[in-house]
Amino acid sequence: MHPPGAVSQFANEIRVCPVCGVAAPGAAGQCEVCQSPLGVRGHTVPNLLPGRPWARLELTVPCPRCATVLAPSPSAIDEGLSCHACGERTLLDVAWWDEVVHLAHAVVDLGHPDYFGTNAALGAFNPFAEVGQSLATARLPSERVPLQSTMQMRCGAGAPLCTRCASPVTLRMLSQGRSSAECQRCGEREAFALPQSLAARVVPLRVLLYFAQGQPVPGRIEPWWLLLEGTSSMRPMVQQQREQSEQEAANQAAWAAWNLQERERQERELRLQEAQAQRGEADRQRREREAREKAEHERLTRTLRETQQRLDETAQALETARREADETRRGLEQSLQESRDAHQADVHRLQQESWQQGQYFQQQAQQREAQSQTRDAQLRQAHAEALAALQKKHKTRIIIAVVMWLVVFALVGVDVMLSLKP
């Protein structure tokens, strides 16, 4: 069985795209780079170095003058880069090339295929854990791996194929960094030279292949094939990050355990202090309760004595009051009898006086009644006389008015008759 990434750890083989040569993840049915179909079994190629696949690198850099995206070739390391749009030639910083090669080494070292099983232990600290497993290549710069230069790179594991028949090439390493790649099927052969300035700075770099297909075409990116040996410079940094994280986790766990113990100790001391305070409070409350009970007992005893004394005084006062009440009752009964006798005498006297006053008032009323009748008769007679005089006066006025109207009518008739005569 092959692990994820379709790599045989025992045969030292890698499954690649039959067109561009990039490593093909086991579940992929189409190449991520050239979009070519991979088929069911794909194209399996043996690695040149044990446990070390080739690094397929695509580079682009913007022209500093016109910002045209250029794809540099290895000759640009020493000769500089010429822009096909504006003709500007730019000599790129040597540190840019070193960074790109080191990152390409890190991609194939930390990604899949993981022949020795050392990458899985890095866990989430490995920025290239998915390369070769779920992704064919890594694009840089990224959020986790920035670049110091303006270059953009796309790198993944793979194996160089013949540009004519797409068969694996055979590499022959010569002296002074020179090498040649030959196809055993079609016989195509090409020689390459490793830039010595780059080889002197990047020790793990063994071979650099670049299959230039005619004149450069704008928009087409020809890949670099790098054969690197040993561990990358990023692996110690990733391991250090993992170790630091584990150390921090261990420190946090130890600190949490110490905090837990310290908190438990403080809680025990707090509970002990609370228990002591509760016991002291209970003793204080008990003493206060005893003092209150003693004071209450003394108060009750004193109150009972005072109450008994007041009861005796009250009994004597009641006896004195009873005797005084008897005397008062006898005096009241005698006074009541005398009051009754005097009342009866007063009632009889008042009855006599009221009868006499009633007789007097009756006589006065009869006299006033006679006087009222006399005044009424006089008023009726005066009213009749006044009415007769008023009626006589009205008759006189009516007669005068009729006479005056007759005179007026006679004058009007005379006037009319005079007016009618010629």
C-alpha positions in Angstrom: 0.0 0.0 0.0 1.2 3.5 -0.8 0.7 6.3 1.8 -1.1 9.5 0.8 0.7 11.2 -2.1 0.9 7.9 -4.1 4.6 7.3 -3.1 6.2 3.9 -2.6 8.6 4.2 0.3 10.3 0.9 -0.6 10.7 1.5 -4.4 11.7 5.1 -3.9 9.2 6.2 -6.6 6.9 9.2 -7.1 3.7 9.6 -9.1 4.0 12.5 -11.5 2.1 14.3 -14.3 3.1 12.7 -17.6 3.2 16.2 -19.3 4.9 18.6 -16.9 6.5 16.2 -14.4 5.1 17.7 -11.2 4.1 15.3 -8.3 0.5 14.2 -8.5 -1.4 13.6 -5.2 -3.0 10.2 -5.1 -6.6 11.4 -5.1 -6.1 13.9 -8.0 -7.5 13.1 -11.4 -6.1 16.2 -13.1 -2.8 18.0 -12.9 -2.8 21.1 -10.8 -0.2 22.9 -13.0 -1.0 22.0 -16.6 -4.6 20.6 -16.1 -3.7 17.4 -18.0 -5.5 14.2 -17.1 -3.5 11.9 -14.8 -5.3 8.6 -15.6 -5.9 5.8 -13.1 -2.4 4.9 -12.2 -0.6 8.0 -13.4 3.1 8.1 -14.3 5.5 6.6 -11.8 9.1 7.8 -11.9 12.0 6.6 -9.6 13.9 9.3 -7.7 17.5 10.0 -8.5 18.6 10.3 -4.9 17.3 7.9 -2.2 14.4 9.6 -0.6 14.9 12.9 -2.4 12.7 13.9 -5.3 13.5 16.8 -7.7 12.1 20.3 -7.0 10.1 21.7 -9.8 10.4 25.6 -9.6 8.5 28.2 -11.5 9.8 31.8 -11.0 8.3 35.2 -12.0 9.6 38.7 -11.2 8.1 42.1 -12.2 10.2 44.4 -14.3 11.3 47.3 -12.0 10.6 49.8 -14.8 7.4 48.7 -16.5 6.1 46.0 -14.0 5.9 43.4 -16.8 5.9 39.9 -15.3 9.1 38.1 -16.5 10.1 34.4 -16.1 13.9 34.4 -15.5 16.2 31.6 -16.6 19.3 30.4 -14.7 21.5 32.6 -16.9 19.9 35.6 -15.2 21.7 34.8 -12.0 25.0 36.0 -13.5 24.0 38.0 -16.6 20.9 39.8 -15.3 17.3 39.9 -16.6 16.3 41.6 -19.8 12.6 42.8 -20.2 11.1 41.9 -23.5 8.6 44.9 -23.2 10.9 47.9 -22.4 14.3 46.4 -23.0 15.5 47.3 -19.5 18.2 44.9 -18.2 18.2 44.4 -14.4 20.8 42.5 -12.3 18.9 40.9 -9.5 20.3 40.7 -5.9 22.1 37.5 -5.2 20.3 37.2 -1.9 17.0 36.8 -3.9 18.3 33.7 -5.7 19.6 32.2 -2.4 16.2 32.8 -0.8 14.3 31.2 -3.7 16.6 28.1 -3.8 16.5 27.6 0.0 12.7 27.8 0.0 12.5 25.3 -2.9 14.6 23.0 -0.9 12.3 23.5 2.1 9.2 22.6 0.0 10.6 19.2 -1.2 12.2 18.6 2.2 9.1 19.3 4.4 6.4 18.2 1.9 5.3 14.9 0.6 6.5 12.3 -0.2 7.7 11.8 3.3 10.0 8.8 2.8 11.5 8.9 6.3 8.4 9.8 8.2 10.1 12.9 9.8 7.6 15.5 8.5 4.5 14.1 10.2 6.0 14.8 13.6 6.2 18.5 12.8 2.4 18.8 12.8 0.8 22.2 12.3 4.2 23.9 12.4 5.1 22.6 9.0 4.1 25.2 6.4 4.4 22.7 3.5 2.6 19.7 5.1 -0.1 19.7 2.4 2.3 19.9 -0.6 2.3 16.6 -2.4 -0.6 15.3 -0.3 -3.6 17.5 -1.1 -1.7 20.2 -3.1 0.7 19.6 -5.9 2.7 22.8 -5.4 3.2 25.6 -3.0 2.8 29.3 -4.0 5.1 31.8 -2.3 5.0 34.3 -0.8 2.1 33.3 1.5 0.8 34.4 4.9 3.0 31.9 6.7 6.1 32.1 4.4 6.8 35.7 3.1 9.6 36.6 0.7 12.1 39.4 1.1 12.2 40.0 -2.7 9.5 40.8 -5.3 9.8 37.4 -6.8 6.9 34.9 -6.9 7.5 31.2 -7.0 5.6 28.0 -7.4 7.4 24.9 -6.3 6.6 21.2 -5.8 8.2 17.8 -5.9 8.4 15.9 -9.2 10.8 14.5 -11.8 12.1 16.1 -15.1 10.7 14.5 -18.3 11.9 14.6 -21.8 10.5 17.6 -23.7 10.0 15.5 -26.8 8.6 12.2 -25.6 7.7 12.9 -21.9 9.9 10.0 -20.7 12.1 10.1 -17.6 15.6 11.5 -18.4 18.8 9.9 -17.3 21.2 12.3 -15.5 25.0 12.2 -15.8 26.9 14.4 -13.4 30.2 15.7 -14.7 32.9 17.7 -13.0 32.8 21.4 -12.0 29.0 21.4 -11.6 28.3 20.3 -15.2 25.7 17.7 -16.0 23.8 16.2 -18.9 20.3 14.9 -19.2 19.6 12.1 -21.8 16.3 10.4 -22.8 16.7 6.7 -23.2 13.7 6.4 -25.4 14.2 9.1 -28.1 17.9 9.9 -27.5 17.4 13.6 -26.8 20.3 14.9 -24.9 21.1 18.3 -23.4 24.0 19.7 -21.2 23.6 22.0 -18.3 26.0 24.0 -16.1 25.4 24.8 -12.4 26.1 28.5 -11.7 29.1 28.4 -9.5 28.1 31.6 -7.6 24.8 30.0 -6.6 26.4 26.6 -5.9 29.0 28.2 -3.6 26.3 29.9 -1.5 23.7 27.0 -1.5 25.6 23.9 -0.6 22.8 21.4 -0.9 22.2 22.2 -4.5 23.6 19.5 -6.7 22.1 19.9 -10.2 20.0 22.6 -12.0 18.2 21.7 -15.2 16.4 24.2 -17.4 14.8 22.9 -20.7 14.5 26.0 -22.8 12.1 25.4 -25.7 13.1 27.9 -28.4 12.8 31.6 -27.9 11.2 32.9 -24.7 7.5 33.5 -25.2 5.8 36.2 -23.1 3.4 34.6 -20.5 5.1 31.1 -20.7 7.0 30.0 -17.6 9.7 27.3 -18.1 10.3 25.4 -14.9 13.7 25.0 -13.2 14.5 21.5 -12.0 16.6 21.5 -8.8 18.3 18.4 -7.3 19.0 19.2 -3.6 20.5 16.9 -1.0 20.3 16.8 2.8 17.9 18.7 5.0 16.7 22.2 4.3 17.6 25.3 6.3 14.0 25.7 7.3 13.6 22.3 9.0 15.7 23.3 12.1 13.6 26.5 12.4 10.3 24.5 12.2 11.6 21.9 14.7 12.7 24.8 17.0 9.2 26.3 16.7 7.6 22.9 17.5 10.0 22.4 20.5 9.4 25.9 21.7 5.6 25.4 21.4 5.9 22.1 23.3 8.1 23.7 25.9 5.6 26.6 26.2 2.8 24.0 26.5 4.8 22.1 29.1 5.6 25.4 31.0 1.9 26.4 30.8 0.9 22.9 32.1 3.4 23.1 34.9 2.4 26.7 35.7 -1.3 25.6 35.6 -0.5 22.7 37.9 1.5 25.0 40.3 -1.4 27.5 40.2 -3.8 24.7 40.9 -1.8 23.5 43.9 -1.3 27.1 45.1 -5.0 27.8 44.7 -5.9 24.6 46.5 -3.5 25.6 49.3 -4.9 29.1 49.5 -8.4 27.6 49.5 -7.5 25.2 52.4 -6.0 28.1 54.3 -9.0 30.2 53.6 -11.3 27.4 54.7 -9.2 26.9 57.9 -9.4 30.7 58.6 -13.1 30.6 57.9 -13.5 27.6 60.3 -11.5 29.4 63.0 -13.5 32.6 62.5 -16.7 30.6 62.6 -15.6 28.9 65.8 -14.6 32.2 67.4 -17.9 33.7 66.3 -19.7 30.7 67.8 -17.8 31.1 71.1 -18.6 34.8 71.1 -22.2 34.2 70.4 -22.4 31.5 73.1 -20.9 34.0 75.7 -23.2 36.7 74.5 -26.1 34.3 74.8 -25.2 33.2 78.3 -24.7 36.9 79.3 -28.1 37.7 77.8 -29.8 34.8 79.5 -28.3 35.8 82.9 -29.3 39.4 82.4 -32.8 38.2 81.3 -33.0 35.9 84.4 -32.1 38.8 86.7 -34.5 41.1 84.9 -37.3 38.6 85.2 -36.6 38.1 88.9 -36.5 41.8 89.5 -39.7 42.2 87.4 -41.4 39.4 89.4 -40.6 41.1 92.7 -41.7 44.5 91.4 -44.9 42.9 90.0 -45.7 41.2 93.3 -45.1 44.5 95.1 -47.4 46.3 92.7 -50.0 43.5 93.0 -50.0 44.0 96.8 -50.3 47.8 96.4 -53.1 47.3 93.9 -55.0 45.0 96.2 -54.8 47.5 99.0 -55.9 50.3 96.6 -58.7 48.1 95.4 -59.9 47.5 98.9 -59.8 51.3 99.7 -61.6 52.0 96.4 -64.3 49.4 97.2 -65.0 51.1 100.5 -65.0 54.5 98.9 -67.3 53.1 96.2 -69.8 51.8 98.8 -69.8 55.2 100.5 -70.2 56.9 97.2 -73.0 54.6 96.2 -75.0 55.3 99.4 -74.5 59.0 98.9 -75.6 58.8 95.3 -78.7 56.8 96.2 -79.7 59.5 98.8 -79.0 62.3 96.3 -81.0 60.4 93.6 -84.0 60.2 95.9 -83.9 63.8 96.7 -83.5 64.7 93.0 -86.6 62.6 92.2 -88.7 64.4 94.8 -87.5 67.8 93.6 -88.2 66.8 90.0 -91.7 65.8 90.7 -92.4 69.1 92.4 -90.9 71.0 89.5 -93.0 69.0 87.1 -96.2 69.8 88.9 -95.2 73.5 89.0 -94.3 73.6 85.4 -97.6 71.9 84.4 -99.6 74.6 86.2 -97.6 77.4 84.6 -97.9 75.9 81.2 -101.7 75.6 81.5 -101.9 79.2 82.5 -99.7 80.4 79.7 -101.9 78.3 77.2 -105.0 80.0 78.4 -103.4 83.4 77.9 -102.1 82.6 74.5 -105.5 81.3 73.4 -107.2 84.6 74.4 -104.5 86.6 72.5 -105.0 84.4 69.4 -108.8 85.0 69.4 -108.3 88.8 69.7 -105.8 88.8 66.8 -108.2 86.7 64.7 -111.0 89.3 65.3 -108.6 92.1 64.3 -107.6 90.3 61.2 -111.2 89.8 60.1 -111.9 93.5 60.6 -108.9 94.5 58.5 -109.8 92.1 55.7 -113.3 93.5 55.5 -111.9 97.1 55.3 -109.5 96.0 52.6 -112.2 94.4 50.5 -114.4 97.4 50.8 -111.5 99.7 49.7 -110.7 97.4 46.8 -114.3 97.5 45.6 -114.4 101.3 45.7 -111.1 101.6 43.9 -112.3 99.1 41.2 -115.5 101.1 40.6 -113.6 104.3 40.3 -111.2 102.7 37.8 -114.0 101.3 35.7 -115.7 104.7 35.6 -112.4 106.4 34.5 -112.0 103.8 31.8 -115.5 104.3 30.4 -114.9 108.1 30.3 -111.6 107.5 28.3 -113.3 105.2 25.9 -116.1 107.7 25.2 -113.6 110.5 24.6 -111.6 108.2 22.2 -114.7 107.3 20.2 -115.8 110.9 19.9 -112.3 111.9 18.7 -112.3 109.1 16.1 -115.8 110.3 14.9 -114.5 113.8 14.5 -111.5 112.6 12.6 -113.6 110.5 10.2 -116.0 113.5 9.7 -113.1 115.8 8.9 -111.7 113.2 6.4 -115.1 112.9 4.8 -115.5 116.6 4.4 -112.0 116.8 3.0 -112.8 114.1 0.5 -116.1 115.8 -0.6 -114.3 119.1 -1.0 -111.7 117.5 -3.1 -114.4 115.9 -5.3 -116.2 119.1 -6.2 -115.1 120.9 -9.3 
